[in-house]
Amino acid sequence: MKLKIRKIHPNAKLPEYAHPGDAGLDIYSVEEAVIDPGCSHMIHTGIVIELPEGTEAQVRPRSGLALRHQITVLNSPGTIDAGYRGELGVILINHGKTEFLVEEGMKIAQMVIQPVLRAAVEESEELSDSPRGSGGFGSTGV
């Protein structure tokens, strides 16, 4: 599978896998920004992508940023549809108690490419029974 990427900022870095076998491509910031505690900020990546038909990209947090700085992706996972051709932006939120500095060139998130299944939506008067039934949140116990 090929992932086409175009840089739209002179300092943009191409996403890359850090290690063989990694699921996620590291995504980098092209700007410096301060995220205050309790606040979020959309960080620019300076790239646009062309996903293969039948796929999506999921933007996910980096565990090191979450553990050490309480920084995560606000709409995790963020979904990028195959037809989207705008700049990739990553919405980071600071759950910590101190401001966080995003630096230019910093790894800010990871992107996982996944196949997409599309369902044919069908209205129905009845649904089949299941062992769980209509049990909601917490219905299976602790």
Secondary structure, 3 states (H helix, E strand, C coil): CCCEEEECCCCCCCCECCCCCCCCEEEECCCCEEECCCCEEEEECCEEEECCCCEEEEEECCHHHHHHHCEEECCCCEEEECCCCCCCEEEEEECCCCCEEECCCCEEEEEEEEECCCCCCCCCCCCCCCCCCCCCCCCCCC
